[in-house]
Amino acid sequence: MFPVFLALKDRRVLLVGGGPVAAGKLRALLDAGAQVVVVAPEIHPDIAASPVTVFTRPFESADLDGCWYVVAAAPHEVNAQVARQATARGIFVNAVDDVDNATAYAGAILRRGGVTIAVSTDGEAPALAGLVREALEELLPVEIGGWMTVAREARRRWLAEGVAMDQRRPLLLEALVTLYERRGAGLTGEQRGTL
């Protein structure tokens, strides 16, 4: 698998399926700013109440027109039909809990302070991915938002100054150590090595 984050803001995304599983997948798509179109014979109330375009009918090939990404949260035979037609058009499909019909796998996601971590088991053990995400949540420092602010500001400076990529990580480490020193927390040498 090739891990990647998709910029779906203002892009058309098709969600095939209208049940509770589809409703559960919808929030992340909306949070990403996608323009979601939902197609299903029956629509869960949470989906109907969301800012999406809804077609209450079975999936049709034309539903893929203009789509950048598809989430298939329907019965296996419908997911298979969606996957065949989307693949023919070069569109990635996240077929929920249906590895045979998926060309993309959604990871267990942790977001904190502007940092996003996604864990995947290549679609084979999503419950394990969730457990790993929970473990990482406990390990990720609470002050990661402050780190992100420092890193964002530093990157802007480095781009303006033409600082080479290979020089940026040591500079960021220095900036984070300075952040801790200013807060009076201080870091041990071992902690510095983990940044």
N, C-alpha and C positions, 0 to 999 in steps of 0.2 A: 504494500500500500504506500501511496505517496501522500503524506499528511499536508493539508492545505486549508486555509481559511478563505471562504468565499465572500466577496463584496456583493451582497444582494440588494443593497439599497436602491430603491426605485426600479428594480428588475422584476420581471414577471416570473413567478414561481407557481407551479401547479401542485395542488394537494389533492390527491385522489383518495377519497374515503371521507365519510362524514360521521364516523363513530367516535367514541371516547379516545381511542388511540390517536386518531387524526387530530382531535381537539387538543390532545397533549403535545403534539408536534407543532401546532400552529403558533404558540406564543413565541418560540425561538425565531421563527420566520418573521413574525411581525416586529420583534425586537431588532432584527437585522435590517428592518426597513423595506422588506420585500413587498411587492404588490402581489398579494396572494389571490389565486383563483382556486376555488374549491369545487370539485365535481363529485357528486355521489347521489344515489337514489334517495337516501334519507340523510338529514343533517342534524347533528347534535345541537342542542340549544346554545352551548358555549360558542360554537362556530357561527351559528346564525346571528348571534349578538356581537360578533367581531367585525372590524372594518375590512371585510373581504368581499370579493365578488363570488356569488354562489350560483351554481347551476345544479338544480335538483333533478338529476338524470344520470344514466350510466356514462362512463368514460367514452369519449370519441377521439379519434386520431387528431382532429382539428384542435382539440384542447391543448395540444402541444405547441401550437403556433406561437412564436415569439417567446417561448419559455427558455429560461437559462438553467433551470434546475427543477427536478420533480421529486416530491415525496409521495410514495405509494403506500397508503395505510389501509388497504382494502383486502378482501380475501385473496388467497394465493393465485387463483386463476385470473383475477383482474390485475393483480400486480404483474403477472407474467405478460399479459397483453400490453400493459403500460411500458414495461421494460423493453419488450421487442420493438415497439414503435418509437420509443425515446432513443434507444440505442441506434436505430436506423437513421435518426436525425442528429446523432452526436450529442445527446443531452444526458447528463448523469442523473441516475435515479437512486434515491435512498428508499429501498423497499423495506419497510419496518418489519423487523423480525422475520425476514424472508431473504436469507443470504443468496439463494440461487437467482433471485431476480434483482439483486442490488449491484450497482456499479459505483456506489458511494455509501459510506458508512458514517453515521453521525456518532460522534464520541460522547462520552460522559464529560460534561463541561463544568469547569470551575472558573468563575469570574470574581476578581477582587481588585479594587483600586486601579482599574485600567489594564490589568493583566488577565489574559484568558489562557487557560490550560485545558486541552482536550485529550482524553485518554481513549484509545481504541484497542479492541481485541480483534480487529478485522471482521467484526460482525459475528464472531463465533461464541463470545461469552460476555454479552452486555452487562450482566449482573456483576461480573468481576471488574469490568471497567468502572462501574459505579462505586464499588468498594475501594478501588485504587484512588478514584477522585476524592472520596471522603477522607482517605488517609492523607492525601496531599493537602487537603483543606486544613487539616490540623497542623501540618508542617509549614505552610506558607505564612510568612510573617505578617502580622496585623498591619505593620507600617509599610506594606508594599505600595500603597498609594503614594506615600512620600517618596519612595524610591522611583516610582514612575514619573513623578513631577520632576525630580532631579534629572532623570535620564532623558525625558522629553526636551527639557530646556537645554541640556548639554548637546543633544543631537542637533538641535537648531543651530547652536553656535558652531559645532564642528562642520556642519554642511556649509555654513557661510564662510568659514575659515579654510575650507578645503582639507580638513584633517582626514588622513587616510584611514580606511576601515580597520586595518590591523593595529592602529594606535588607539582606537576608541575604547576598547574594553579596559585596558589599564587606567585610562583617564576616568572612565566611569567608576571603577573601583575606588580611585582616589576621591572622587566627588561624594560617593556614598560614605566613605570613612569620615570625610569632613562633615557630612550631615550628622553622623552619630556623635562626633566630637562636639559639634555645636549644641547638640541636645544634652550633652553631659553623660550620655550612655556609655561611650567608649566601646571598642571592640577588641577582643583578644586576637592574637595572630591567627588562631585556629578559625575564629569566626570570619575574619577577613578572607581567609582561603575559601570559604563556602559561598561568598557572594558571587 
